[in-house]
């Protein structure tokens, strides 16, 4: 089985990143931040500690839609990136 989708085009990522930047300025996103809850660990944070995260990463063909964007604390965000980085290099040799 090699049906795993590994990467979106750079154009897709660029376009969706721009959309995310716009949404970050929106009232909708400000309301999200004011809920002060990380989507992943469900702990409470100051709005300044939350970052915008794509549930389905852009690199995997995700979109910057309201349904795909969630507030994430820095720890969860880093953790998630780390997991994905591992997934992205399945053939990488360790040590
Ligand atoms: Zn978190």
PDB file of the backbone (N, CA, C, O) and the ligand in Angstrom, with CONECT records:
HET     ZN  A 101       1
ATOM      1  N   UNK A   1       0.841  -1.203   0.000  1.00  0.00           N
ATOM      2  CA  UNK A   1       0.000   0.000   0.000  1.00  0.00           C
ATOM      3  C   UNK A   1       0.877   1.255   0.000  1.00  0.00           C
ATOM      4  O   UNK A   1       1.576   1.515   0.979  1.00  0.00           O
ATOM      5  N   UNK A   2       0.850   2.004  -1.041  1.00  0.00           N
ATOM      6  CA  UNK A   2       1.635   3.232  -1.063  1.00  0.00           C
ATOM      7  C   UNK A   2       0.749   4.404  -1.477  1.00  0.00           C
ATOM      8  O   UNK A   2       1.113   5.217  -2.327  1.00  0.00           O
ATOM      9  N   UNK A   3      -0.421   4.463  -0.852  1.00  0.00           N
ATOM     10  CA  UNK A   3      -1.381   5.513  -1.185  1.00  0.00           C
ATOM     11  C   UNK A   3      -1.238   6.731  -0.275  1.00  0.00           C
ATOM     12  O   UNK A   3      -2.081   7.627  -0.301  1.00  0.00           O
ATOM     13  N   UNK A   4      -0.185   6.768   0.521  1.00  0.00           N
ATOM     14  CA  UNK A   4      -0.003   7.874   1.457  1.00  0.00           C
ATOM     15  C   UNK A   4       0.348   9.151   0.701  1.00  0.00           C
ATOM     16  O   UNK A   4       1.256   9.184  -0.130  1.00  0.00           O
ATOM     17  N   UNK A   5      -0.399  10.192   1.019  1.00  0.00           N
ATOM     18  CA  UNK A   5      -0.174  11.473   0.362  1.00  0.00           C
ATOM     19  C   UNK A   5       0.938  12.217   1.087  1.00  0.00           C
ATOM     20  O   UNK A   5       0.779  12.618   2.240  1.00  0.00           O
ATOM     21  N   UNK A   6       2.048  12.395   0.414  1.00  0.00           N
ATOM     22  CA  UNK A   6       3.206  12.946   1.109  1.00  0.00           C
ATOM     23  C   UNK A   6       3.424  14.437   0.971  1.00  0.00           C
ATOM     24  O   UNK A   6       4.026  15.054   1.849  1.00  0.00           O
ATOM     25  N   UNK A   7       2.957  15.019  -0.091  1.00  0.00           N
ATOM     26  CA  UNK A   7       3.248  16.437  -0.201  1.00  0.00           C
ATOM     27  C   UNK A   7       2.348  17.198  -1.147  1.00  0.00           C
ATOM     28  O   UNK A   7       1.983  16.702  -2.213  1.00  0.00           O
ATOM     29  N   UNK A   8       1.987  18.423  -0.744  1.00  0.00           N
ATOM     30  CA  UNK A   8       1.207  19.302  -1.599  1.00  0.00           C
ATOM     31  C   UNK A   8       2.175  20.165  -2.402  1.00  0.00           C
ATOM     32  O   UNK A   8       3.353  20.264  -2.058  1.00  0.00           O
ATOM     33  N   UNK A   9       1.693  20.774  -3.446  1.00  0.00           N
ATOM     34  CA  UNK A   9       2.553  21.622  -4.266  1.00  0.00           C
ATOM     35  C   UNK A   9       2.915  22.899  -3.515  1.00  0.00           C
ATOM     36  O   UNK A   9       2.140  23.355  -2.674  1.00  0.00           O
ATOM     37  N   UNK A  10       4.069  23.481  -3.800  1.00  0.00           N
ATOM     38  CA  UNK A  10       4.462  24.738  -3.146  1.00  0.00           C
ATOM     39  C   UNK A  10       3.440  25.844  -3.384  1.00  0.00           C
ATOM     40  O   UNK A  10       3.264  26.721  -2.539  1.00  0.00           O
ATOM     41  N   UNK A  11       2.769  25.806  -4.527  1.00  0.00           N
ATOM     42  CA  UNK A  11       1.741  26.820  -4.837  1.00  0.00           C
ATOM     43  C   UNK A  11       0.588  26.709  -3.858  1.00  0.00           C
ATOM     44  O   UNK A  11       0.087  27.707  -3.340  1.00  0.00           O
ATOM     45  N   UNK A  12       0.181  25.478  -3.619  1.00  0.00           N
ATOM     46  CA  UNK A  12      -0.923  25.235  -2.687  1.00  0.00           C
ATOM     47  C   UNK A  12      -0.563  25.790  -1.308  1.00  0.00           C
ATOM     48  O   UNK A  12      -1.355  26.501  -0.689  1.00  0.00           O
ATOM     49  N   UNK A  13       0.630  25.458  -0.842  1.00  0.00           N
ATOM     50  CA  UNK A  13       1.056  25.887   0.487  1.00  0.00           C
ATOM     51  C   UNK A  13       1.127  27.401   0.580  1.00  0.00           C
ATOM     52  O   UNK A  13       0.701  27.994   1.571  1.00  0.00           O
ATOM     53  N   UNK A  14       1.668  28.017  -0.455  1.00  0.00           N
ATOM     54  CA  UNK A  14       1.801  29.474  -0.473  1.00  0.00           C
ATOM     55  C   UNK A  14       0.420  30.150  -0.414  1.00  0.00           C
ATOM     56  O   UNK A  14       0.203  31.092   0.349  1.00  0.00           O
ATOM     57  N   UNK A  15      -0.481  29.653  -1.222  1.00  0.00           N
ATOM     58  CA  UNK A  15      -1.831  30.218  -1.294  1.00  0.00           C
ATOM     59  C   UNK A  15      -2.566  30.051   0.038  1.00  0.00           C
ATOM     60  O   UNK A  15      -3.193  30.990   0.530  1.00  0.00           O
ATOM     61  N   UNK A  16      -2.486  28.864   0.609  1.00  0.00           N
ATOM     62  CA  UNK A  16      -3.207  28.594   1.850  1.00  0.00           C
ATOM     63  C   UNK A  16      -2.577  29.332   3.035  1.00  0.00           C
ATOM     64  O   UNK A  16      -3.272  29.717   3.975  1.00  0.00           O
ATOM     65  N   UNK A  17      -1.266  29.523   2.983  1.00  0.00           N
ATOM     66  CA  UNK A  17      -0.601  30.292   4.048  1.00  0.00           C
ATOM     67  C   UNK A  17      -1.097  31.730   4.038  1.00  0.00           C
ATOM     68  O   UNK A  17      -1.318  32.332   5.088  1.00  0.00           O
ATOM     69  N   UNK A  18      -1.266  32.262   2.855  1.00  0.00           N
ATOM     70  CA  UNK A  18      -1.754  33.638   2.725  1.00  0.00           C
ATOM     71  C   UNK A  18      -3.171  33.747   3.282  1.00  0.00           C
ATOM     72  O   UNK A  18      -3.521  34.723   3.947  1.00  0.00           O
ATOM     73  N   UNK A  19      -3.974  32.732   2.999  1.00  0.00           N
ATOM     74  CA  UNK A  19      -5.348  32.721   3.527  1.00  0.00           C
ATOM     75  C   UNK A  19      -5.343  32.655   5.046  1.00  0.00           C
ATOM     76  O   UNK A  19      -6.143  33.318   5.707  1.00  0.00           O
ATOM     77  N   UNK A  20      -4.433  31.848   5.600  1.00  0.00           N
ATOM     78  CA  UNK A  20      -4.332  31.714   7.051  1.00  0.00           C
ATOM     79  C   UNK A  20      -3.948  33.054   7.678  1.00  0.00           C
ATOM     80  O   UNK A  20      -4.456  33.428   8.736  1.00  0.00           O
ATOM     81  N   UNK A  21      -3.047  33.764   7.009  1.00  0.00           N
ATOM     82  CA  UNK A  21      -2.628  35.077   7.520  1.00  0.00           C
ATOM     83  C   UNK A  21      -3.813  36.032   7.596  1.00  0.00           C
ATOM     84  O   UNK A  21      -3.941  36.802   8.548  1.00  0.00           O
ATOM     85  N   UNK A  22      -4.668  35.977   6.596  1.00  0.00           N
ATOM     86  CA  UNK A  22      -5.856  36.828   6.588  1.00  0.00           C
ATOM     87  C   UNK A  22      -6.812  36.434   7.712  1.00  0.00           C
ATOM     88  O   UNK A  22      -7.346  37.287   8.422  1.00  0.00           O
ATOM     89  N   UNK A  23      -7.015  35.135   7.857  1.00  0.00           N
ATOM     90  CA  UNK A  23      -7.944  34.656   8.885  1.00  0.00           C
ATOM     91  C   UNK A  23      -7.454  34.994  10.290  1.00  0.00           C
ATOM     92  O   UNK A  23      -8.249  35.181  11.211  1.00  0.00           O
ATOM     93  N   UNK A  24      -6.132  35.069  10.437  1.00  0.00           N
ATOM     94  CA  UNK A  24      -5.566  35.385  11.746  1.00  0.00           C
ATOM     95  C   UNK A  24      -5.986  36.780  12.209  1.00  0.00           C
ATOM     96  O   UNK A  24      -6.015  37.055  13.409  1.00  0.00           O
ATOM     97  N   UNK A  25      -6.309  37.651  11.269  1.00  0.00           N
ATOM     98  CA  UNK A  25      -6.726  39.015  11.624  1.00  0.00           C
ATOM     99  C   UNK A  25      -8.232  39.108  11.853  1.00  0.00           C
ATOM    100  O   UNK A  25      -8.738  40.152  12.264  1.00  0.00           O
ATOM    101  N   UNK A  26      -8.936  38.031  11.591  1.00  0.00           N
ATOM    102  CA  UNK A  26     -10.396  38.104  11.624  1.00  0.00           C
ATOM    103  C   UNK A  26     -10.963  38.041  13.035  1.00  0.00           C
ATOM    104  O   UNK A  26     -10.312  37.576  13.970  1.00  0.00           O
ATOM    105  N   UNK A  27     -12.191  38.520  13.158  1.00  0.00           N
ATOM    106  CA  UNK A  27     -12.909  38.454  14.429  1.00  0.00           C
ATOM    107  C   UNK A  27     -13.106  37.007  14.843  1.00  0.00           C
ATOM    108  O   UNK A  27     -13.039  36.665  16.023  1.00  0.00           O
ATOM    109  N   UNK A  28     -13.346  36.179  13.865  1.00  0.00           N
ATOM    110  CA  UNK A  28     -13.556  34.756  14.133  1.00  0.00           C
ATOM    111  C   UNK A  28     -12.357  34.181  14.883  1.00  0.00           C
ATOM    112  O   UNK A  28     -12.528  33.467  15.871  1.00  0.00           O
ATOM    113  N   UNK A  29     -11.159  34.485  14.425  1.00  0.00           N
ATOM    114  CA  UNK A  29      -9.963  33.953  15.080  1.00  0.00           C
ATOM    115  C   UNK A  29      -9.748  34.580  16.444  1.00  0.00           C
ATOM    116  O   UNK A  29      -9.328  33.903  17.382  1.00  0.00           O
ATOM    117  N   UNK A  30     -10.033  35.869  16.560  1.00  0.00           N
ATOM    118  CA  UNK A  30      -9.891  36.533  17.862  1.00  0.00           C
ATOM    119  C   UNK A  30     -10.818  35.903  18.889  1.00  0.00           C
ATOM    120  O   UNK A  30     -10.461  35.754  20.057  1.00  0.00           O
ATOM    121  N   UNK A  31     -12.007  35.537  18.440  1.00  0.00           N
ATOM    122  CA  UNK A  31     -12.942  34.857  19.346  1.00  0.00           C
ATOM    123  C   UNK A  31     -12.370  33.507  19.779  1.00  0.00           C
ATOM    124  O   UNK A  31     -12.463  33.120  20.944  1.00  0.00           O
ATOM    125  N   UNK A  32     -11.782  32.805  18.820  1.00  0.00           N
ATOM    126  CA  UNK A  32     -11.163  31.505  19.128  1.00  0.00           C
ATOM    127  C   UNK A  32     -10.090  31.667  20.198  1.00  0.00           C
ATOM    128  O   UNK A  32     -10.042  30.909  21.166  1.00  0.00           O
ATOM    129  N   UNK A  33      -9.223  32.676  20.008  1.00  0.00           N
ATOM    130  CA  UNK A  33      -8.138  32.892  20.958  1.00  0.00           C
ATOM    131  C   UNK A  33      -8.674  33.256  22.334  1.00  0.00           C
ATOM    132  O   UNK A  33      -8.100  32.890  23.359  1.00  0.00           O
ATOM    133  N   UNK A  34      -9.780  33.979  22.336  1.00  0.00           N
ATOM    134  CA  UNK A  34     -10.351  34.391  23.613  1.00  0.00           C
ATOM    135  C   UNK A  34     -10.996  33.234  24.376  1.00  0.00           C
ATOM    136  O   UNK A  34     -11.305  33.359  25.561  1.00  0.00           O
ATOM    137  N   UNK A  35     -11.191  32.129  23.701  1.00  0.00           N
ATOM    138  CA  UNK A  35     -11.662  30.939  24.416  1.00  0.00           C
ATOM    139  C   UNK A  35     -10.516  30.367  25.251  1.00  0.00           C
ATOM    140  O   UNK A  35     -10.734  29.616  26.201  1.00  0.00           O
ATOM    141  N   UNK A  36      -9.291  30.740  24.871  1.00  0.00           N
ATOM    142  CA  UNK A  36      -8.076  30.408  25.643  1.00  0.00           C
ATOM    143  C   UNK A  36      -7.834  28.923  25.853  1.00  0.00           C
ATOM    144  O   UNK A  36      -7.172  28.540  26.818  1.00  0.00           O
ATOM    145  N   UNK A  37      -8.343  28.101  24.994  1.00  0.00           N
ATOM    146  CA  UNK A  37      -8.173  26.660  25.179  1.00  0.00           C
ATOM    147  C   UNK A  37      -7.418  26.067  23.990  1.00  0.00           C
ATOM    148  O   UNK A  37      -7.740  26.327  22.831  1.00  0.00           O
ATOM    149  N   UNK A  38      -6.407  25.264  24.314  1.00  0.00           N
ATOM    150  CA  UNK A  38      -5.673  24.560  23.270  1.00  0.00           C
ATOM    151  C   UNK A  38      -6.540  23.421  22.753  1.00  0.00           C
ATOM    152  O   UNK A  38      -7.102  22.660  23.541  1.00  0.00           O
ATOM    153  N   UNK A  39      -6.649  23.302  21.452  1.00  0.00           N
ATOM    154  CA  UNK A  39      -7.483  22.271  20.844  1.00  0.00           C
ATOM    155  C   UNK A  39      -7.005  20.866  21.196  1.00  0.00           C
ATOM    156  O   UNK A  39      -7.817  19.952  21.336  1.00  0.00           O
ATOM    157  N   UNK A  40      -5.709  20.689  21.339  1.00  0.00           N
ATOM    158  CA  UNK A  40      -5.137  19.353  21.529  1.00  0.00           C
ATOM    159  C   UNK A  40      -5.114  18.894  22.986  1.00  0.00           C
ATOM    160  O   UNK A  40      -5.626  17.821  23.306  1.00  0.00           O
ATOM    161  N   UNK A  41      -4.516  19.708  23.876  1.00  0.00           N
ATOM    162  CA  UNK A  41      -4.409  19.263  25.273  1.00  0.00           C
ATOM    163  C   UNK A  41      -5.558  19.792  26.129  1.00  0.00           C
ATOM    164  O   UNK A  41      -5.713  19.378  27.277  1.00  0.00           O
ATOM    165  N   UNK A  42      -6.364  20.706  25.581  1.00  0.00           N
ATOM    166  CA  UNK A  42      -7.537  21.263  26.258  1.00  0.00           C
ATOM    167  C   UNK A  42      -7.201  22.003  27.545  1.00  0.00           C
ATOM    168  O   UNK A  42      -8.050  22.154  28.423  1.00  0.00           O
ATOM    169  N   UNK A  43      -5.967  22.459  27.651  1.00  0.00           N
ATOM    170  CA  UNK A  43      -5.605  23.280  28.797  1.00  0.00           C
ATOM    171  C   UNK A  43      -5.795  24.743  28.438  1.00  0.00           C
ATOM    172  O   UNK A  43      -5.928  25.103  27.269  1.00  0.00           O
ATOM    173  N   UNK A  44      -5.805  25.582  29.472  1.00  0.00           N
ATOM    174  CA  UNK A  44      -6.051  27.000  29.246  1.00  0.00           C
ATOM    175  C   UNK A  44      -4.741  27.784  29.134  1.00  0.00           C
ATOM    176  O   UNK A  44      -3.782  27.534  29.865  1.00  0.00           O
ATOM    177  N   UNK A  45      -4.729  28.725  28.213  1.00  0.00           N
ATOM    178  CA  UNK A  45      -3.548  29.549  27.970  1.00  0.00           C
ATOM    179  C   UNK A  45      -3.969  30.987  27.720  1.00  0.00           C
ATOM    180  O   UNK A  45      -5.122  31.273  27.397  1.00  0.00           O
ATOM    181  N   UNK A  46      -3.002  31.884  27.880  1.00  0.00           N
ATOM    182  CA  UNK A  46      -3.258  33.255  27.466  1.00  0.00           C
ATOM    183  C   UNK A  46      -3.328  33.262  25.935  1.00  0.00           C
ATOM    184  O   UNK A  46      -2.628  32.495  25.275  1.00  0.00           O
ATOM    185  N   UNK A  47      -4.176  34.134  25.376  1.00  0.00           N
ATOM    186  CA  UNK A  47      -4.292  34.174  23.905  1.00  0.00           C
ATOM    187  C   UNK A  47      -2.940  34.326  23.210  1.00  0.00           C
ATOM    188  O   UNK A  47      -2.741  33.803  22.114  1.00  0.00           O
ATOM    189  N   UNK A  48      -2.012  35.043  23.847  1.00  0.00           N
ATOM    190  CA  UNK A  48      -0.706  35.258  23.228  1.00  0.00           C
ATOM    191  C   UNK A  48       0.137  33.983  23.180  1.00  0.00           C
ATOM    192  O   UNK A  48       1.137  33.912  22.466  1.00  0.00           O
ATOM    193  N   UNK A  49      -0.279  32.990  23.943  1.00  0.00           N
ATOM    194  CA  UNK A  49       0.477  31.733  23.972  1.00  0.00           C
ATOM    195  C   UNK A  49      -0.070  30.710  22.983  1.00  0.00           C
ATOM    196  O   UNK A  49       0.501  29.634  22.804  1.00  0.00           O
ATOM    197  N   UNK A  50      -1.169  31.056  22.353  1.00  0.00           N
ATOM    198  CA  UNK A  50      -1.769  30.112  21.409  1.00  0.00           C
ATOM    199  C   UNK A  50      -1.379  30.465  19.976  1.00  0.00           C
ATOM    200  O   UNK A  50      -1.325  31.635  19.599  1.00  0.00           O
ATOM    201  N   UNK A  51      -1.114  29.445  19.204  1.00  0.00           N
ATOM    202  CA  UNK A  51      -0.775  29.658  17.804  1.00  0.00           C
ATOM    203  C   UNK A  51      -1.842  29.028  16.922  1.00  0.00           C
ATOM    204  O   UNK A  51      -2.630  28.196  17.370  1.00  0.00           O
ATOM    205  N   UNK A  52      -1.852  29.434  15.683  1.00  0.00           N
ATOM    206  CA  UNK A  52      -2.825  28.896  14.735  1.00  0.00           C
ATOM    207  C   UNK A  52      -2.268  27.599  14.143  1.00  0.00           C
ATOM    208  O   UNK A  52      -1.158  27.571  13.612  1.00  0.00           O
ATOM    209  N   UNK A  53      -3.039  26.553  14.241  1.00  0.00           N
ATOM    210  CA  UNK A  53      -2.572  25.271  13.727  1.00  0.00           C
ATOM    211  C   UNK A  53      -3.563  24.679  12.718  1.00  0.00           C
ATOM    212  O   UNK A  53      -4.778  24.790  12.879  1.00  0.00           O
ATOM    213  N   UNK A  54      -3.022  24.057  11.693  1.00  0.00           N
ATOM    214  CA  UNK A  54      -3.865  23.359  10.708  1.00  0.00           C
ATOM    215  C   UNK A  54      -4.014  21.899  11.140  1.00  0.00           C
ATOM    216  O   UNK A  54      -3.024  21.184  11.295  1.00  0.00           O
ATOM    217  N   UNK A  55      -5.242  21.474  11.329  1.00  0.00           N
ATOM    218  CA  UNK A  55      -5.478  20.081  11.719  1.00  0.00           C
ATOM    219  C   UNK A  55      -4.925  19.144  10.641  1.00  0.00           C
ATOM    220  O   UNK A  55      -4.179  18.212  10.942  1.00  0.00           O
ATOM    221  N   UNK A  56      -5.292  19.395   9.410  1.00  0.00           N
ATOM    222  CA  UNK A  56      -4.657  18.705   8.289  1.00  0.00           C
ATOM    223  C   UNK A  56      -3.609  19.676   7.747  1.00  0.00           C
ATOM    224  O   UNK A  56      -3.967  20.703   7.169  1.00  0.00           O
ATOM    225  N   UNK A  57      -2.331  19.371   7.922  1.00  0.00           N
ATOM    226  CA  UNK A  57      -1.288  20.323   7.520  1.00  0.00           C
ATOM    227  C   UNK A  57      -1.365  20.682   6.035  1.00  0.00           C
ATOM    228  O   UNK A  57      -1.755  19.869   5.196  1.00  0.00           O
ATOM    229  N   UNK A  58      -0.985  21.908   5.742  1.00  0.00           N
ATOM    230  CA  UNK A  58      -0.997  22.363   4.344  1.00  0.00           C
ATOM    231  C   UNK A  58      -0.140  21.451   3.481  1.00  0.00           C
ATOM    232  O   UNK A  58      -0.482  21.156   2.336  1.00  0.00           O
ATOM    233  N   UNK A  59       0.966  21.013   4.040  1.00  0.00           N
ATOM    234  CA  UNK A  59       1.886  20.157   3.276  1.00  0.00           C
ATOM    235  C   UNK A  59       1.246  18.833   2.887  1.00  0.00           C
ATOM    236  O   UNK A  59       1.745  18.116   2.019  1.00  0.00           O
ATOM    237  N   UNK A  60       0.140  18.522   3.540  1.00  0.00           N
ATOM    238  CA  UNK A  60      -0.557  17.281   3.216  1.00  0.00           C
ATOM    239  C   UNK A  60      -1.832  17.554   2.439  1.00  0.00           C
ATOM    240  O   UNK A  60      -2.689  16.681   2.301  1.00  0.00           O
ATOM    241  N   UNK A  61      -1.948  18.754   1.941  1.00  0.00           N
ATOM    242  CA  UNK A  61      -3.106  19.079   1.130  1.00  0.00           C
ATOM    243  C   UNK A  61      -4.245  19.688   1.914  1.00  0.00           C
ATOM    244  O   UNK A  61      -5.358  19.811   1.402  1.00  0.00           O
ATOM    245  N   UNK A  62      -3.976  20.076   3.166  1.00  0.00           N
ATOM    246  CA  UNK A  62      -4.998  20.728   3.977  1.00  0.00           C
ATOM    247  C   UNK A  62      -5.269  22.146   3.486  1.00  0.00           C
ATOM    248  O   UNK A  62      -4.476  22.717   2.736  1.00  0.00           O
ATOM    249  N   UNK A  63      -6.391  22.702   3.913  1.00  0.00           N
ATOM    250  CA  UNK A  63      -6.776  24.049   3.502  1.00  0.00           C
ATOM    251  C   UNK A  63      -6.893  24.974   4.699  1.00  0.00           C
ATOM    252  O   UNK A  63      -7.110  24.526   5.825  1.00  0.00           O
ATOM    253  N   UNK A  64      -6.747  26.263   4.450  1.00  0.00           N
ATOM    254  CA  UNK A  64      -6.939  27.256   5.504  1.00  0.00           C
ATOM    255  C   UNK A  64      -8.415  27.617   5.597  1.00  0.00           C
ATOM    256  O   UNK A  64      -8.828  28.721   5.241  1.00  0.00           O
ATOM    257  N   UNK A  65      -9.189  26.669   6.078  1.00  0.00           N
ATOM    258  CA  UNK A  65     -10.603  26.916   6.290  1.00  0.00           C
ATOM    259  C   UNK A  65     -10.866  26.936   7.786  1.00  0.00           C
ATOM    260  O   UNK A  65     -10.074  26.421   8.575  1.00  0.00           O
ATOM    261  N   UNK A  66     -11.989  27.538   8.170  1.00  0.00           N
ATOM    262  CA  UNK A  66     -12.306  27.628   9.595  1.00  0.00           C
ATOM    263  C   UNK A  66     -12.389  26.248  10.231  1.00  0.00           C
ATOM    264  O   UNK A  66     -12.051  26.078  11.402  1.00  0.00           O
ATOM    265  N   UNK A  67     -12.837  25.266   9.463  1.00  0.00           N
ATOM    266  CA  UNK A  67     -12.967  23.916  10.009  1.00  0.00           C
ATOM    267  C   UNK A  67     -11.613  23.263  10.237  1.00  0.00           C
ATOM    268  O   UNK A  67     -11.487  22.345  11.048  1.00  0.00           O
ATOM    269  N   UNK A  68     -10.611  23.734   9.526  1.00  0.00           N
ATOM    270  CA  UNK A  68      -9.288  23.095   9.622  1.00  0.00           C
ATOM    271  C   UNK A  68      -8.317  23.864  10.506  1.00  0.00           C
ATOM    272  O   UNK A  68      -7.196  23.409  10.734  1.00  0.00           O
ATOM    273  N   UNK A  69      -8.732  25.028  11.010  1.00  0.00           N
ATOM    274  CA  UNK A  69      -7.825  25.836  11.825  1.00  0.00           C
ATOM    275  C   UNK A  69      -8.224  25.797  13.288  1.00  0.00           C
ATOM    276  O   UNK A  69      -9.381  26.032  13.635  1.00  0.00           O
ATOM    277  N   UNK A  70      -7.261  25.501  14.138  1.00  0.00           N
ATOM    278  CA  UNK A  70      -7.537  25.408  15.572  1.00  0.00           C
ATOM    279  C   UNK A  70      -6.441  26.110  16.365  1.00  0.00           C
ATOM    280  O   UNK A  70      -5.298  26.183  15.912  1.00  0.00           O
ATOM    281  N   UNK A  71      -6.782  26.632  17.552  1.00  0.00           N
ATOM    282  CA  UNK A  71      -5.745  27.201  18.414  1.00  0.00           C
ATOM    283  C   UNK A  71      -4.965  26.069  19.081  1.00  0.00           C
ATOM    284  O   UNK A  71      -5.540  25.093  19.564  1.00  0.00           O
ATOM    285  N   UNK A  72      -3.657  26.223  19.093  1.00  0.00           N
ATOM    286  CA  UNK A  72      -2.802  25.199  19.683  1.00  0.00           C
ATOM    287  C   UNK A  72      -1.751  25.870  20.551  1.00  0.00           C
ATOM    288  O   UNK A  72      -1.209  26.909  20.175  1.00  0.00           O
ATOM    289  N   UNK A  73      -1.456  25.286  21.714  1.00  0.00           N
ATOM    290  CA  UNK A  73      -0.395  25.852  22.533  1.00  0.00           C
ATOM    291  C   UNK A  73       0.946  25.495  21.883  1.00  0.00           C
ATOM    292  O   UNK A  73       1.017  24.630  21.010  1.00  0.00           O
ATOM    293  N   UNK A  74       1.993  26.169  22.322  1.00  0.00           N
ATOM    294  CA  UNK A  74       3.282  25.977  21.665  1.00  0.00           C
ATOM    295  C   UNK A  74       3.807  24.554  21.822  1.00  0.00           C
ATOM    296  O   UNK A  74       4.431  24.001  20.917  1.00  0.00           O
ATOM    297  N   UNK A  75       3.541  23.982  22.978  1.00  0.00           N
ATOM    298  CA  UNK A  75       4.012  22.620  23.224  1.00  0.00           C
ATOM    299  C   UNK A  75       3.361  21.637  22.244  1.00  0.00           C
ATOM    300  O   UNK A  75       4.047  20.833  21.612  1.00  0.00           O
ATOM    301  N   UNK A  76       2.043  21.710  22.127  1.00  0.00           N
ATOM    302  CA  UNK A  76       1.336  20.797  21.223  1.00  0.00           C
ATOM    303  C   UNK A  76       1.745  21.040  19.775  1.00  0.00           C
ATOM    304  O   UNK A  76       1.909  20.104  18.992  1.00  0.00           O
ATOM    305  N   UNK A  77       1.904  22.298  19.441  1.00  0.00           N
ATOM    306  CA  UNK A  77       2.287  22.648  18.086  1.00  0.00           C
ATOM    307  C   UNK A  77       3.640  22.039  17.731  1.00  0.00           C
ATOM    308  O   UNK A  77       3.811  21.472  16.653  1.00  0.00           O
ATOM    309  N   UNK A  78       4.582  22.161  18.632  1.00  0.00           N
ATOM    310  CA  UNK A  78       5.917  21.610  18.402  1.00  0.00           C
ATOM    311  C   UNK A  78       5.868  20.091  18.337  1.00  0.00           C
ATOM    312  O   UNK A  78       6.500  19.461  17.488  1.00  0.00           O
ATOM    313  N   UNK A  79       5.106  19.528  19.247  1.00  0.00           N
ATOM    314  CA  UNK A  79       4.944  18.084  19.303  1.00  0.00           C
ATOM    315  C   UNK A  79       4.400  17.548  17.984  1.00  0.00           C
ATOM    316  O   UNK A  79       4.878  16.547  17.451  1.00  0.00           O
ATOM    317  N   UNK A  80       3.403  18.233  17.482  1.00  0.00           N
ATOM    318  CA  UNK A  80       2.733  17.797  16.257  1.00  0.00           C
ATOM    319  C   UNK A  80       3.692  17.883  15.074  1.00  0.00           C
ATOM    320  O   UNK A  80       3.763  16.972  14.249  1.00  0.00           O
ATOM    321  N   UNK A  81       4.419  18.980  15.004  1.00  0.00           N
ATOM    322  CA  UNK A  81       5.380  19.160  13.912  1.00  0.00           C
ATOM    323  C   UNK A  81       6.419  18.062  13.950  1.00  0.00           C
ATOM    324  O   UNK A  81       6.843  17.536  12.921  1.00  0.00           O
ATOM    325  N   UNK A  82       6.816  17.732  15.165  1.00  0.00           N
ATOM    326  CA  UNK A  82       7.823  16.700  15.344  1.00  0.00           C
ATOM    327  C   UNK A  82       7.310  15.361  14.807  1.00  0.00           C
ATOM    328  O   UNK A  82       8.014  14.656  14.083  1.00  0.00           O
ATOM    329  N   UNK A  83       6.077  15.028  15.173  1.00  0.00           N
ATOM    330  CA  UNK A  83       5.483  13.785  14.700  1.00  0.00           C
ATOM    331  C   UNK A  83       5.435  13.747  13.184  1.00  0.00           C
ATOM    332  O   UNK A  83       5.782  12.748  12.554  1.00  0.00           O
ATOM    333  N   UNK A  84       4.999  14.857  12.616  1.00  0.00           N
ATOM    334  CA  UNK A  84       4.870  14.910  11.168  1.00  0.00           C
ATOM    335  C   UNK A  84       6.224  14.821  10.491  1.00  0.00           C
ATOM    336  O   UNK A  84       6.368  14.180   9.450  1.00  0.00           O
ATOM    337  N   UNK A  85       7.219  15.472  11.090  1.00  0.00           N
ATOM    338  CA  UNK A  85       8.547  15.436  10.508  1.00  0.00           C
ATOM    339  C   UNK A  85       9.026  13.990  10.403  1.00  0.00           C
ATOM    340  O   UNK A  85       9.677  13.603   9.433  1.00  0.00           O
ATOM    341  N   UNK A  86       8.691  13.208  11.417  1.00  0.00           N
ATOM    342  CA  UNK A  86       9.079  11.799  11.392  1.00  0.00           C
ATOM    343  C   UNK A  86       8.344  11.084  10.270  1.00  0.00           C
ATOM    344  O   UNK A  86       8.918  10.289   9.526  1.00  0.00           O
ATOM    345  N   UNK A  87       7.048  11.392  10.172  1.00  0.00           N
ATOM    346  CA  UNK A  87       6.256  10.763   9.118  1.00  0.00           C
ATOM    347  C   UNK A  87       6.737  11.145   7.729  1.00  0.00           C
ATOM    348  O   UNK A  87       6.647  10.367   6.779  1.00  0.00           O
ATOM    349  N   UNK A  88       7.239  12.338   7.639  1.00  0.00           N
ATOM    350  CA  UNK A  88       7.637  12.826   6.321  1.00  0.00           C
ATOM    351  C   UNK A  88       8.908  12.157   5.807  1.00  0.00           C
ATOM    352  O   UNK A  88       9.183  12.183   4.607  1.00  0.00           O
ATOM    353  N   UNK A  89       9.667  11.570   6.694  1.00  0.00           N
ATOM    354  CA  UNK A  89      10.918  10.949   6.258  1.00  0.00           C
ATOM    355  C   UNK A  89      10.928   9.471   6.626  1.00  0.00           C
ATOM    356  O   UNK A  89      11.732   9.028   7.446  1.00  0.00           O
ATOM    357  N   UNK A  90      10.034   8.723   6.015  1.00  0.00           N
ATOM    358  CA  UNK A  90       9.909   7.309   6.423  1.00  0.00           C
ATOM    359  C   UNK A  90      11.144   6.490   6.104  1.00  0.00           C
ATOM    360  O   UNK A  90      11.360   5.436   6.702  1.00  0.00           O
ATOM    361  N   UNK A  91      11.949   6.954   5.178  1.00  0.00           N
ATOM    362  CA  UNK A  91      13.102   6.151   4.783  1.00  0.00           C
ATOM    363  C   UNK A  91      14.394   6.630   5.453  1.00  0.00           C
ATOM    364  O   UNK A  91      15.468   6.058   5.264  1.00  0.00           O
ATOM    365  N   UNK A  92      14.250   7.698   6.240  1.00  0.00           N
ATOM    366  CA  UNK A  92      15.444   8.233   6.872  1.00  0.00           C
ATOM    367  C   UNK A  92      16.034   7.234   7.863  1.00  0.00           C
ATOM    368  O   UNK A  92      15.312   6.661   8.679  1.00  0.00           O
ATOM    369  N   UNK A  93      17.306   7.033   7.792  1.00  0.00           N
ATOM    370  CA  UNK A  93      17.936   6.092   8.704  1.00  0.00           C
ATOM    371  C   UNK A  93      18.240   6.775  10.023  1.00  0.00           C
ATOM    372  O   UNK A  93      18.721   7.908  10.042  1.00  0.00           O
ATOM    373  N   UNK A  94      17.965   6.094  11.124  1.00  0.00           N
ATOM    374  CA  UNK A  94      18.267   6.675  12.421  1.00  0.00           C
ATOM    375  C   UNK A  94      19.583   6.117  12.932  1.00  0.00           C
ATOM    376  O   UNK A  94      19.826   4.911  12.898  1.00  0.00           O
ATOM    377  N   UNK A  95      20.402   7.000  13.393  1.00  0.00           N
ATOM    378  CA  UNK A  95      21.743   6.710  13.903  1.00  0.00           C
ATOM    379  C   UNK A  95      22.681   6.141  12.847  1.00  0.00           C
ATOM    380  O   UNK A  95      23.840   5.852  13.142  1.00  0.00           O
TER     381      UNK A  95
HETATM  382 ZN    ZN A 101      -1.794  22.126  23.975  1.00  0.00          ZN
END
